[in-house]
Amino acid sequence: MSDFVHVRAYGDFINVICNKETQIEGVIKRMSTKSCVFQGYEEWDEGKDKKWLLRFYVIDEGYIIEPELN
């Protein structure tokens, strides 16, 4: 049961809450595709209650992501 993550989708975003730091890398690898981009994470709480919120952005088909240039 401790390997489960909580997933919530709303609009163009998907949030995944990881219960263990060891889950983060696997979730990012599985979720990251051409149409689902990892945006970042937040750490919640401290100690044994610590959680990690990973945020992904779902991109419409045909949308091109270009890097910002200075």
PQR file of N, CA, C, O and H, with PARSE charges and radii, in Angstrom:
ATOM      1  N   MET A   1       0.817  -1.201   0.000 -0.4000 1.5000
ATOM      2  CA  MET A   1       0.000   0.000   0.000 -0.0000 2.0000
ATOM      3  C   MET A   1       0.860   1.264   0.000  0.5500 1.7000
ATOM      4  O   MET A   1       0.418   2.300  -0.495 -0.5500 1.4000
ATOM      5  N   SER A   2       2.068   1.203   0.539 -0.4000 1.5000
ATOM      6  CA  SER A   2       2.898   2.394   0.647 -0.0000 2.0000
ATOM      7  C   SER A   2       3.514   2.819  -0.687  0.5500 1.7000
ATOM      8  O   SER A   2       4.080   3.908  -0.774 -0.5500 1.4000
ATOM      9  H   SER A   2       2.427   0.361   0.941  0.4000 1.0000
ATOM     10  N   ASP A   3       3.419   1.989  -1.725 -0.4000 1.5000
ATOM     11  CA  ASP A   3       3.964   2.359  -3.030 -0.0000 2.0000
ATOM     12  C   ASP A   3       2.972   3.132  -3.882  0.5500 1.7000
ATOM     13  O   ASP A   3       3.312   3.551  -4.989 -0.5500 1.4000
ATOM     14  H   ASP A   3       2.959   1.104  -1.654  0.4000 1.0000
ATOM     15  N   PHE A   4       1.762   3.330  -3.395 -0.4000 1.5000
ATOM     16  CA  PHE A   4       0.753   4.042  -4.152 -0.0000 2.0000
ATOM     17  C   PHE A   4       1.023   5.539  -4.139  0.5500 1.7000
ATOM     18  O   PHE A   4       1.602   6.070  -3.192 -0.5500 1.4000
ATOM     19  H   PHE A   4       1.486   2.990  -2.497  0.4000 1.0000
ATOM     20  N   VAL A   5       0.595   6.215  -5.208 -0.4000 1.5000
ATOM     21  CA  VAL A   5       0.647   7.671  -5.286 -0.0000 2.0000
ATOM     22  C   VAL A   5      -0.770   8.175  -5.530  0.5500 1.7000
ATOM     23  O   VAL A   5      -1.624   7.439  -6.023 -0.5500 1.4000
ATOM     24  H   VAL A   5       0.125   5.783  -5.978  0.4000 1.0000
ATOM     25  N   HIS A   6      -1.007   9.422  -5.184 -0.4000 1.5000
ATOM     26  CA  HIS A   6      -2.308  10.046  -5.418 -0.0000 2.0000
ATOM     27  C   HIS A   6      -2.198  10.890  -6.675  0.5500 1.7000
ATOM     28  O   HIS A   6      -1.263  11.678  -6.813 -0.5500 1.4000
ATOM     29  H   HIS A   6      -0.312  10.020  -4.784  0.4000 1.0000
ATOM     30  N   VAL A   7      -3.146  10.732  -7.596 -0.4000 1.5000
ATOM     31  CA  VAL A   7      -3.133  11.467  -8.854 -0.0000 2.0000
ATOM     32  C   VAL A   7      -4.413  12.276  -8.977  0.5500 1.7000
ATOM     33  O   VAL A   7      -5.511  11.770  -8.745 -0.5500 1.4000
ATOM     34  H   VAL A   7      -3.906  10.092  -7.484  0.4000 1.0000
ATOM     35  N   ARG A   8      -4.254  13.551  -9.347 -0.4000 1.5000
ATOM     36  CA  ARG A   8      -5.419  14.410  -9.558 -0.0000 2.0000
ATOM     37  C   ARG A   8      -5.201  15.211 -10.837  0.5500 1.7000
ATOM     38  O   ARG A   8      -4.164  15.852 -11.009 -0.5500 1.4000
ATOM     39  H   ARG A   8      -3.363  13.963  -9.536  0.4000 1.0000
ATOM     40  N   ALA A   9      -6.173  15.169 -11.721 -0.4000 1.5000
ATOM     41  CA  ALA A   9      -6.104  15.911 -12.975 -0.0000 2.0000
ATOM     42  C   ALA A   9      -7.161  17.003 -12.970  0.5500 1.7000
ATOM     43  O   ALA A   9      -8.298  16.784 -12.550 -0.5500 1.4000
ATOM     44  H   ALA A   9      -7.016  14.649 -11.582  0.4000 1.0000
ATOM     45  N   TYR A  10      -6.774  18.175 -13.440 -0.4000 1.5000
ATOM     46  CA  TYR A  10      -7.731  19.260 -13.605 -0.0000 2.0000
ATOM     47  C   TYR A  10      -7.245  20.156 -14.739  0.5500 1.7000
ATOM     48  O   TYR A  10      -6.105  20.621 -14.747 -0.5500 1.4000
ATOM     49  H   TYR A  10      -5.851  18.353 -13.781  0.4000 1.0000
ATOM     50  N   GLY A  11      -8.133  20.381 -15.684 -0.4000 1.5000
ATOM     51  CA  GLY A  11      -7.761  21.193 -16.844 -0.0000 2.0000
ATOM     52  C   GLY A  11      -6.580  20.591 -17.574  0.5500 1.7000
ATOM     53  O   GLY A  11      -6.595  19.414 -17.934 -0.5500 1.4000
ATOM     54  H   GLY A  11      -9.059  20.004 -15.677  0.4000 1.0000
ATOM     55  N   ASP A  12      -5.557  21.401 -17.790 -0.4000 1.5000
ATOM     56  CA  ASP A  12      -4.351  20.976 -18.506 -0.0000 2.0000
ATOM     57  C   ASP A  12      -3.242  20.515 -17.562  0.5500 1.7000
ATOM     58  O   ASP A  12      -2.098  20.355 -17.987 -0.5500 1.4000
ATOM     59  H   ASP A  12      -5.545  22.357 -17.497  0.4000 1.0000
ATOM     60  N   PHE A  13      -3.566  20.300 -16.293 -0.4000 1.5000
ATOM     61  CA  PHE A  13      -2.549  19.937 -15.305 -0.0000 2.0000
ATOM     62  C   PHE A  13      -2.854  18.601 -14.649  0.5500 1.7000
ATOM     63  O   PHE A  13      -4.013  18.221 -14.479 -0.5500 1.4000
ATOM     64  H   PHE A  13      -4.496  20.430 -15.947  0.4000 1.0000
ATOM     65  N   ILE A  14      -1.786  17.894 -14.285 -0.4000 1.5000
ATOM     66  CA  ILE A  14      -1.893  16.654 -13.524 -0.0000 2.0000
ATOM     67  C   ILE A  14      -0.966  16.798 -12.323  0.5500 1.7000
ATOM     68  O   ILE A  14       0.221  17.085 -12.480 -0.5500 1.4000
ATOM     69  H   ILE A  14      -0.845  18.202 -14.424  0.4000 1.0000
ATOM     70  N   ASN A  15      -1.508  16.597 -11.125 -0.4000 1.5000
ATOM     71  CA  ASN A  15      -0.705  16.600  -9.906 -0.0000 2.0000
ATOM     72  C   ASN A  15      -0.573  15.177  -9.401  0.5500 1.7000
ATOM     73  O   ASN A  15      -1.549  14.428  -9.371 -0.5500 1.4000
ATOM     74  H   ASN A  15      -2.472  16.363 -10.998  0.4000 1.0000
ATOM     75  N   VAL A  16       0.634  14.806  -9.006 -0.4000 1.5000
ATOM     76  CA  VAL A  16       0.898  13.487  -8.433 -0.0000 2.0000
ATOM     77  C   VAL A  16       1.544  13.702  -7.071  0.5500 1.7000
ATOM     78  O   VAL A  16       2.557  14.393  -6.967 -0.5500 1.4000
ATOM     79  H   VAL A  16       1.427  15.414  -9.031  0.4000 1.0000
ATOM     80  N   ILE A  17       0.968  13.118  -6.029 -0.4000 1.5000
ATOM     81  CA  ILE A  17       1.528  13.219  -4.689 -0.0000 2.0000
ATOM     82  C   ILE A  17       2.234  11.908  -4.369  0.5500 1.7000
ATOM     83  O   ILE A  17       1.613  10.845  -4.344 -0.5500 1.4000
ATOM     84  H   ILE A  17       0.145  12.556  -6.113  0.4000 1.0000
ATOM     85  N   CYS A  18       3.544  11.997  -4.124 -0.4000 1.5000
ATOM     86  CA  CYS A  18       4.365  10.837  -3.779 -0.0000 2.0000
ATOM     87  C   CYS A  18       4.549  10.779  -2.270  0.5500 1.7000
ATOM     88  O   CYS A  18       4.748  11.806  -1.620 -0.5500 1.4000
ATOM     89  H   CYS A  18       4.048  12.861  -4.144  0.4000 1.0000
ATOM     90  N   ASN A  19       4.482   9.576  -1.717 -0.4000 1.5000
ATOM     91  CA  ASN A  19       4.653   9.375  -0.285 -0.0000 2.0000
ATOM     92  C   ASN A  19       6.104   9.143   0.101  0.5500 1.7000
ATOM     93  O   ASN A  19       6.474   9.312   1.263 -0.5500 1.4000
ATOM     94  H   ASN A  19       4.320   8.742  -2.245  0.4000 1.0000
ATOM     95  N   LYS A  20       6.937   8.755  -0.877 -0.4000 1.5000
ATOM     96  CA  LYS A  20       8.353   8.480  -0.627 -0.0000 2.0000
ATOM     97  C   LYS A  20       9.193   9.204  -1.673  0.5500 1.7000
ATOM     98  O   LYS A  20       8.787   9.345  -2.826 -0.5500 1.4000
ATOM     99  H   LYS A  20       6.636   8.618  -1.821  0.4000 1.0000
ATOM    100  N   GLU A  21      10.357   9.654  -1.256 -0.4000 1.5000
ATOM    101  CA  GLU A  21      11.257  10.335  -2.188 -0.0000 2.0000
ATOM    102  C   GLU A  21      11.707   9.392  -3.303  0.5500 1.7000
ATOM    103  O   GLU A  21      11.995   9.838  -4.414 -0.5500 1.4000
ATOM    104  H   GLU A  21      10.687   9.540  -0.319  0.4000 1.0000
ATOM    105  N   THR A  22      11.769   8.095  -3.013 -0.4000 1.5000
ATOM    106  CA  THR A  22      12.201   7.111  -4.005 -0.0000 2.0000
ATOM    107  C   THR A  22      11.191   6.954  -5.138  0.5500 1.7000
ATOM    108  O   THR A  22      11.539   6.412  -6.187 -0.5500 1.4000
ATOM    109  H   THR A  22      11.536   7.733  -2.110  0.4000 1.0000
ATOM    110  N   GLN A  23       9.964   7.405  -4.961 -0.4000 1.5000
ATOM    111  CA  GLN A  23       8.935   7.303  -5.998 -0.0000 2.0000
ATOM    112  C   GLN A  23       9.069   8.385  -7.065  0.5500 1.7000
ATOM    113  O   GLN A  23       8.595   8.208  -8.187 -0.5500 1.4000
ATOM    114  H   GLN A  23       9.682   7.845  -4.109  0.4000 1.0000
ATOM    115  N   ILE A  24       9.700   9.484  -6.732 -0.4000 1.5000
ATOM    116  CA  ILE A  24       9.721  10.665  -7.598 -0.0000 2.0000
ATOM    117  C   ILE A  24      10.299  10.358  -8.981  0.5500 1.7000
ATOM    118  O   ILE A  24       9.659  10.641  -9.995 -0.5500 1.4000
ATOM    119  H   ILE A  24      10.086   9.628  -5.820  0.4000 1.0000
ATOM    120  N   GLU A  25      11.483   9.793  -9.029 -0.4000 1.5000
ATOM    121  CA  GLU A  25      12.152   9.532 -10.316 -0.0000 2.0000
ATOM    122  C   GLU A  25      11.313   8.621 -11.209  0.5500 1.7000
ATOM    123  O   GLU A  25      11.190   8.878 -12.406 -0.5500 1.4000
ATOM    124  H   GLU A  25      12.002   9.564  -8.206  0.4000 1.0000
ATOM    125  N   GLY A  26      10.739   7.565 -10.645 -0.4000 1.5000
ATOM    126  CA  GLY A  26       9.918   6.645 -11.427 -0.0000 2.0000
ATOM    127  C   GLY A  26       8.662   7.299 -11.975  0.5500 1.7000
ATOM    128  O   GLY A  26       8.278   7.053 -13.118 -0.5500 1.4000
ATOM    129  H   GLY A  26      10.839   7.356  -9.673  0.4000 1.0000
ATOM    130  N   VAL A  27       8.023   8.131 -11.165 -0.4000 1.5000
ATOM    131  CA  VAL A  27       6.806   8.834 -11.617 -0.0000 2.0000
ATOM    132  C   VAL A  27       7.145   9.787 -12.756  0.5500 1.7000
ATOM    133  O   VAL A  27       6.423   9.843 -13.751 -0.5500 1.4000
ATOM    134  H   VAL A  27       8.336   8.331 -10.237  0.4000 1.0000
ATOM    135  N   ILE A  28       8.228  10.531 -12.620 -0.4000 1.5000
ATOM    136  CA  ILE A  28       8.619  11.474 -13.676 -0.0000 2.0000
ATOM    137  C   ILE A  28       8.924  10.733 -14.977  0.5500 1.7000
ATOM    138  O   ILE A  28       8.519  11.178 -16.050 -0.5500 1.4000
ATOM    139  H   ILE A  28       8.815  10.485 -11.812  0.4000 1.0000
ATOM    140  N   LYS A  29       9.633   9.609 -14.890 -0.4000 1.5000
ATOM    141  CA  LYS A  29       9.948   8.826 -16.097 -0.0000 2.0000
ATOM    142  C   LYS A  29       8.684   8.296 -16.769  0.5500 1.7000
ATOM    143  O   LYS A  29       8.570   8.333 -17.994 -0.5500 1.4000
ATOM    144  H   LYS A  29       9.961   9.247 -14.018  0.4000 1.0000
ATOM    145  N   ARG A  30       7.733   7.803 -15.972 -0.4000 1.5000
ATOM    146  CA  ARG A  30       6.505   7.228 -16.537 -0.0000 2.0000
ATOM    147  C   ARG A  30       5.559   8.289 -17.096  0.5500 1.7000
ATOM    148  O   ARG A  30       4.894   8.065 -18.108 -0.5500 1.4000
ATOM    149  H   ARG A  30       7.826   7.773 -14.977  0.4000 1.0000
ATOM    150  N   MET A  31       5.503   9.432 -16.441 -0.4000 1.5000
ATOM    151  CA  MET A  31       4.539  10.467 -16.839 -0.0000 2.0000
ATOM    152  C   MET A  31       5.034  11.367 -17.966  0.5500 1.7000
ATOM    153  O   MET A  31       4.225  11.891 -18.731 -0.5500 1.4000
ATOM    154  H   MET A  31       6.044   9.614 -15.619  0.4000 1.0000
ATOM    155  N   SER A  32       6.335  11.554 -18.081 -0.4000 1.5000
ATOM    156  CA  SER A  32       6.885  12.489 -19.065 -0.0000 2.0000
ATOM    157  C   SER A  32       6.829  11.902 -20.474  0.5500 1.7000
ATOM    158  O   SER A  32       7.443  10.875 -20.762 -0.5500 1.4000
ATOM    159  H   SER A  32       6.992  11.128 -17.460  0.4000 1.0000
ATOM    160  N   THR A  33       6.082  12.575 -21.336 -0.4000 1.5000
ATOM    161  CA  THR A  33       5.959  12.203 -22.745 -0.0000 2.0000
ATOM    162  C   THR A  33       5.996  13.475 -23.579  0.5500 1.7000
ATOM    163  O   THR A  33       6.202  14.565 -23.044 -0.5500 1.4000
ATOM    164  H   THR A  33       5.584  13.409 -21.102  0.4000 1.0000
ATOM    165  N   LYS A  34       5.798  13.342 -24.877 -0.4000 1.5000
ATOM    166  CA  LYS A  34       5.754  14.525 -25.743 -0.0000 2.0000
ATOM    167  C   LYS A  34       4.570  15.421 -25.404  0.5500 1.7000
ATOM    168  O   LYS A  34       4.623  16.634 -25.607 -0.5500 1.4000
ATOM    169  H   LYS A  34       5.630  12.457 -25.312  0.4000 1.0000
ATOM    170  N   SER A  35       3.493  14.816 -24.885 -0.4000 1.5000
ATOM    171  CA  SER A  35       2.293  15.600 -24.587 -0.0000 2.0000
ATOM    172  C   SER A  35       2.079  15.831 -23.090  0.5500 1.7000
ATOM    173  O   SER A  35       1.067  16.412 -22.695 -0.5500 1.4000
ATOM    174  H   SER A  35       3.450  13.831 -24.720  0.4000 1.0000
ATOM    175  N   CYS A  36       3.013  15.386 -22.258 -0.4000 1.5000
ATOM    176  CA  CYS A  36       2.912  15.575 -20.804 -0.0000 2.0000
ATOM    177  C   CYS A  36       4.293  15.964 -20.279  0.5500 1.7000
ATOM    178  O   CYS A  36       5.212  15.145 -20.266 -0.5500 1.4000
ATOM    179  H   CYS A  36       3.835  14.914 -22.579  0.4000 1.0000
ATOM    180  N   VAL A  37       4.434  17.214 -19.849 -0.4000 1.5000
ATOM    181  CA  VAL A  37       5.731  17.771 -19.492 -0.0000 2.0000
ATOM    182  C   VAL A  37       5.806  18.024 -17.980  0.5500 1.7000
ATOM    183  O   VAL A  37       4.901  18.622 -17.397 -0.5500 1.4000
ATOM    184  H   VAL A  37       3.688  17.880 -19.859  0.4000 1.0000
ATOM    185  N   PHE A  38       6.885  17.566 -17.361 -0.4000 1.5000
ATOM    186  CA  PHE A  38       7.123  17.815 -15.938 -0.0000 2.0000
ATOM    187  C   PHE A  38       7.425  19.289 -15.736  0.5500 1.7000
ATOM    188  O   PHE A  38       8.296  19.844 -16.406 -0.5500 1.4000
ATOM    189  H   PHE A  38       7.620  17.080 -17.835  0.4000 1.0000
ATOM    190  N   GLN A  39       6.701  19.936 -14.802 -0.4000 1.5000
ATOM    191  CA  GLN A  39       6.895  21.367 -14.559 -0.0000 2.0000
ATOM    192  C   GLN A  39       7.667  21.662 -13.286  0.5500 1.7000
ATOM    193  O   GLN A  39       8.323  22.699 -13.195 -0.5500 1.4000
ATOM    194  H   GLN A  39       5.993  19.485 -14.258  0.4000 1.0000
ATOM    195  N   GLY A  40       7.604  20.780 -12.306 -0.4000 1.5000
ATOM    196  CA  GLY A  40       8.308  21.042 -11.060 -0.0000 2.0000
ATOM    197  C   GLY A  40       7.676  20.293  -9.908  0.5500 1.7000
ATOM    198  O   GLY A  40       6.764  19.486 -10.092 -0.5500 1.4000
ATOM    199  H   GLY A  40       7.071  19.938 -12.380  0.4000 1.0000
ATOM    200  N   TYR A  41       8.182  20.576  -8.706 -0.4000 1.5000
ATOM    201  CA  TYR A  41       7.664  19.875  -7.530 -0.0000 2.0000
ATOM    202  C   TYR A  41       7.694  20.781  -6.314  0.5500 1.7000
ATOM    203  O   TYR A  41       8.386  21.799  -6.298 -0.5500 1.4000
ATOM    204  H   TYR A  41       8.923  21.231  -8.557  0.4000 1.0000
ATOM    205  N   GLU A  42       6.934  20.400  -5.293 -0.4000 1.5000
ATOM    206  CA  GLU A  42       6.927  21.065  -3.998 -0.0000 2.0000
ATOM    207  C   GLU A  42       7.062  19.998  -2.925  0.5500 1.7000
ATOM    208  O   GLU A  42       6.562  18.884  -3.083 -0.5500 1.4000
ATOM    209  H   GLU A  42       6.372  19.573  -5.306  0.4000 1.0000
ATOM    210  N   GLU A  43       7.731  20.333  -1.842 -0.4000 1.5000
ATOM    211  CA  GLU A  43       7.810  19.431  -0.694 -0.0000 2.0000
ATOM    212  C   GLU A  43       6.798  19.883   0.336  0.5500 1.7000
ATOM    213  O   GLU A  43       6.688  21.073   0.632 -0.5500 1.4000
ATOM    214  H   GLU A  43       8.137  21.238  -1.714  0.4000 1.0000
ATOM    215  N   TRP A  44       6.055  18.926   0.883 -0.4000 1.5000
ATOM    216  CA  TRP A  44       5.048  19.209   1.907 -0.0000 2.0000
ATOM    217  C   TRP A  44       5.438  18.546   3.207  0.5500 1.7000
ATOM    218  O   TRP A  44       5.929  17.417   3.203 -0.5500 1.4000
ATOM    219  H   TRP A  44       6.144  17.960   0.643  0.4000 1.0000
ATOM    220  N   ASP A  45       5.233  19.214   4.303 -0.4000 1.5000
ATOM    221  CA  ASP A  45       5.445  18.695   5.656 -0.0000 2.0000
ATOM    222  C   ASP A  45       6.904  18.318   5.895  0.5500 1.7000
ATOM    223  O   ASP A  45       7.777  18.561   5.062 -0.5500 1.4000
ATOM    224  H   ASP A  45       4.835  20.131   4.306  0.4000 1.0000
ATOM    225  N   GLU A  46       7.137  17.719   7.058 -0.4000 1.5000
ATOM    226  CA  GLU A  46       8.481  17.297   7.438 -0.0000 2.0000
ATOM    227  C   GLU A  46       8.394  15.958   8.147  0.5500 1.7000
ATOM    228  O   GLU A  46       7.316  15.532   8.560 -0.5500 1.4000
ATOM    229  H   GLU A  46       6.428  17.522   7.735  0.4000 1.0000
ATOM    230  N   GLY A  47       9.527  15.302   8.283 -0.4000 1.5000
ATOM    231  CA  GLY A  47       9.579  14.035   8.996 -0.0000 2.0000
ATOM    232  C   GLY A  47       8.863  12.919   8.272  0.5500 1.7000
ATOM    233  O   GLY A  47       8.896  12.851   7.043 -0.5500 1.4000
ATOM    234  H   GLY A  47      10.403  15.648   7.947  0.4000 1.0000
ATOM    235  N   LYS A  48       8.208  12.033   9.030 -0.4000 1.5000
ATOM    236  CA  LYS A  48       7.560  10.868   8.419 -0.0000 2.0000
ATOM    237  C   LYS A  48       6.325  11.222   7.600  0.5500 1.7000
ATOM    238  O   LYS A  48       5.875  10.405   6.797 -0.5500 1.4000
ATOM    239  H   LYS A  48       8.181  12.088  10.028  0.4000 1.0000
ATOM    240  N   ASP A  49       5.764  12.414   7.780 -0.4000 1.5000
ATOM    241  CA  ASP A  49       4.585  12.840   7.022 -0.0000 2.0000
ATOM    242  C   ASP A  49       4.942  13.578   5.728  0.5500 1.7000
ATOM    243  O   ASP A  49       4.053  14.071   5.034 -0.5500 1.4000
ATOM    244  H   ASP A  49       6.129  13.078   8.432  0.4000 1.0000
ATOM    245  N   LYS A  50       6.220  13.654   5.404 -0.4000 1.5000
ATOM    246  CA  LYS A  50       6.679  14.409   4.235 -0.0000 2.0000
ATOM    247  C   LYS A  50       6.112  13.816   2.951  0.5500 1.7000
ATOM    248  O   LYS A  50       6.102  12.598   2.773 -0.5500 1.4000
ATOM    249  H   LYS A  50       6.942  13.253   5.968  0.4000 1.0000
ATOM    250  N   LYS A  51       5.642  14.679   2.060 -0.4000 1.5000
ATOM    251  CA  LYS A  51       5.087  14.298   0.760 -0.0000 2.0000
ATOM    252  C   LYS A  51       5.712  15.188  -0.311  0.5500 1.7000
ATOM    253  O   LYS A  51       6.242  16.258  -0.012 -0.5500 1.4000
ATOM    254  H   LYS A  51       5.650  15.669   2.204  0.4000 1.0000
ATOM    255  N   TRP A  52       5.644  14.737  -1.550 -0.4000 1.5000
ATOM    256  CA  TRP A  52       6.156  15.504  -2.686 -0.0000 2.0000
ATOM    257  C   TRP A  52       5.054  15.645  -3.711  0.5500 1.7000
ATOM    258  O   TRP A  52       4.478  14.645  -4.141 -0.5500 1.4000
ATOM    259  H   TRP A  52       5.213  13.868  -1.793  0.4000 1.0000
ATOM    260  N   LEU A  53       4.750  16.866  -4.110 -0.4000 1.5000
ATOM    261  CA  LEU A  53       3.745  17.160  -5.125 -0.0000 2.0000
ATOM    262  C   LEU A  53       4.468  17.419  -6.439  0.5500 1.7000
ATOM    263  O   LEU A  53       5.219  18.386  -6.562 -0.5500 1.4000
ATOM    264  H   LEU A  53       5.218  17.678  -3.761  0.4000 1.0000
ATOM    265  N   LEU A  54       4.239  16.548  -7.423 -0.4000 1.5000
ATOM    266  CA  LEU A  54       4.828  16.711  -8.754 -0.0000 2.0000
ATOM    267  C   LEU A  54       3.760  17.275  -9.664  0.5500 1.7000
ATOM    268  O   LEU A  54       2.615  16.823  -9.635 -0.5500 1.4000
ATOM    269  H   LEU A  54       3.630  15.761  -7.324  0.4000 1.0000
ATOM    270  N   ARG A  55       4.124  18.263 -10.478 -0.4000 1.5000
ATOM    271  CA  ARG A  55       3.151  18.900 -11.357 -0.0000 2.0000
ATOM    272  C   ARG A  55       3.556  18.692 -12.811  0.5500 1.7000
ATOM    273  O   ARG A  55       4.701  18.928 -13.197 -0.5500 1.4000
ATOM    274  H   ARG A  55       5.054  18.630 -10.501  0.4000 1.0000
ATOM    275  N   PHE A  56       2.586  18.242 -13.610 -0.4000 1.5000
ATOM    276  CA  PHE A  56       2.794  18.007 -15.037 -0.0000 2.0000
ATOM    277  C   PHE A  56       1.805  18.848 -15.827  0.5500 1.7000
ATOM    278  O   PHE A  56       0.686  19.094 -15.378 -0.5500 1.4000
ATOM    279  H   PHE A  56       1.656  18.050 -13.297  0.4000 1.0000
ATOM    280  N   TYR A  57       2.228  19.285 -17.008 -0.4000 1.5000
ATOM    281  CA  TYR A  57       1.378  20.070 -17.902 -0.0000 2.0000
ATOM    282  C   TYR A  57       1.086  19.239 -19.145  0.5500 1.7000
ATOM    283  O   TYR A  57       2.003  18.717 -19.780 -0.5500 1.4000
ATOM    284  H   TYR A  57       3.137  19.085 -17.372  0.4000 1.0000
ATOM    285  N   VAL A  58      -0.190  19.120 -19.488 -0.4000 1.5000
ATOM    286  CA  VAL A  58      -0.615  18.356 -20.662 -0.0000 2.0000
ATOM    287  C   VAL A  58      -0.709  19.319 -21.840  0.5500 1.7000
ATOM    288  O   VAL A  58      -1.395  20.339 -21.776 -0.5500 1.4000
ATOM    289  H   VAL A  58      -0.934  19.544 -18.972  0.4000 1.0000
ATOM    290  N   ILE A  59      -0.012  18.979 -22.905 -0.4000 1.5000
ATOM    291  CA  ILE A  59       0.080  19.851 -24.079 -0.0000 2.0000
ATOM    292  C   ILE A  59      -0.823  19.331 -25.184  0.5500 1.7000
ATOM    293  O   ILE A  59      -0.894  18.126 -25.429 -0.5500 1.4000
ATOM    294  H   ILE A  59       0.546  18.151 -22.957  0.4000 1.0000
ATOM    295  N   ASP A  60      -1.514  20.249 -25.849 -0.4000 1.5000
ATOM    296  CA  ASP A  60      -2.361  19.875 -26.982 -0.0000 2.0000
ATOM    297  C   ASP A  60      -1.510  19.348 -28.126  0.5500 1.7000
ATOM    298  O   ASP A  60      -0.361  19.755 -28.300 -0.5500 1.4000
ATOM    299  H   ASP A  60      -1.457  21.227 -25.651  0.4000 1.0000
ATOM    300  N   GLU A  61      -2.087  18.438 -28.904 -0.4000 1.5000
ATOM    301  CA  GLU A  61      -1.391  17.881 -30.063 -0.0000 2.0000
ATOM    302  C   GLU A  61      -1.068  18.994 -31.049  0.5500 1.7000
ATOM    303  O   GLU A  61      -1.912  19.843 -31.335 -0.5500 1.4000
ATOM    304  H   GLU A  61      -3.020  18.108 -28.763  0.4000 1.0000
ATOM    305  N   GLY A  62       0.142  18.988 -31.560 -0.4000 1.5000
ATOM    306  CA  GLY A  62       0.550  19.994 -32.530 -0.0000 2.0000
ATOM    307  C   GLY A  62       1.202  21.225 -31.912  0.5500 1.7000
ATOM    308  O   GLY A  62       1.754  22.061 -32.628 -0.5500 1.4000
ATOM    309  H   GLY A  62       0.828  18.298 -31.328  0.4000 1.0000
ATOM    310  N   TYR A  63       1.144  21.343 -30.591 -0.4000 1.5000
ATOM    311  CA  TYR A  63       1.763  22.475 -29.896 -0.0000 2.0000
ATOM    312  C   TYR A  63       3.269  22.251 -29.832  0.5500 1.7000
ATOM    313  O   TYR A  63       3.717  21.151 -29.505 -0.5500 1.4000
ATOM    314  H   TYR A  63       0.696  20.664 -30.009  0.4000 1.0000
ATOM    315  N   ILE A  64       4.040  23.262 -30.134 -0.4000 1.5000
ATOM    316  CA  ILE A  64       5.496  23.151 -30.139 -0.0000 2.0000
ATOM    317  C   ILE A  64       6.065  23.959 -28.984  0.5500 1.7000
ATOM    318  O   ILE A  64       5.766  25.144 -28.835 -0.5500 1.4000
ATOM    319  H   ILE A  64       3.676  24.155 -30.399  0.4000 1.0000
ATOM    320  N   ILE A  65       6.889  23.307 -28.166 -0.4000 1.5000
ATOM    321  CA  ILE A  65       7.542  23.994 -27.061 -0.0000 2.0000
ATOM    322  C   ILE A  65       8.901  24.467 -27.542  0.5500 1.7000
ATOM    323  O   ILE A  65       9.712  23.680 -28.032 -0.5500 1.4000
ATOM    324  H   ILE A  65       7.132  22.345 -28.287  0.4000 1.0000
ATOM    325  N   GLU A  66       9.138  25.767 -27.394 -0.4000 1.5000
ATOM    326  CA  GLU A  66      10.415  26.336 -27.796 -0.0000 2.0000
ATOM    327  C   GLU A  66      11.077  26.952 -26.568  0.5500 1.7000
ATOM    328  O   GLU A  66      10.391  27.548 -25.738 -0.5500 1.4000
ATOM    329  H   GLU A  66       8.480  26.406 -26.996  0.4000 1.0000
ATOM    330  N   PRO A  67      12.394  26.819 -26.437 -0.5600 1.5000
ATOM    331  CA  PRO A  67      13.076  27.425 -25.295  0.2800 2.0000
ATOM    332  C   PRO A  67      13.061  28.950 -25.380  0.5500 1.7000
ATOM    333  O   PRO A  67      13.084  29.514 -26.474 -0.5500 1.4000
ATOM    334  N   GLU A  68      13.023  29.611 -24.231 -0.4000 1.5000
ATOM    335  CA  GLU A  68      13.117  31.062 -24.205 -0.0000 2.0000
ATOM    336  C   GLU A  68      14.556  31.466 -24.406  0.5500 1.7000
ATOM    337  O   GLU A  68      15.460  30.910 -23.783 -0.5500 1.4000
ATOM    338  H   GLU A  68      13.005  29.153 -23.343  0.4000 1.0000
ATOM    339  N   LEU A  69      14.764  32.418 -25.263 -0.4000 1.5000
ATOM    340  CA  LEU A  69      16.119  32.900 -25.550 -0.0000 2.0000
ATOM    341  C   LEU A  69      16.299  34.267 -24.913  0.5500 1.7000
ATOM    342  O   LEU A  69      15.379  35.085 -24.916 -0.5500 1.4000
ATOM    343  H   LEU A  69      14.029  32.870 -25.770  0.4000 1.0000
ATOM    344  N   ASN A  70      17.485  34.516 -24.364 -0.4000 1.5000
ATOM    345  CA  ASN A  70      17.772  35.818 -23.759 -0.0000 2.0000
ATOM    346  C   ASN A  70      18.258  36.789 -24.777  0.5500 1.7000
ATOM    347  O   ASN A  70      18.550  37.938 -24.444 -0.5500 1.4000
ATOM    348  H   ASN A  70      18.232  33.852 -24.362  0.4000 1.0000
TER
END
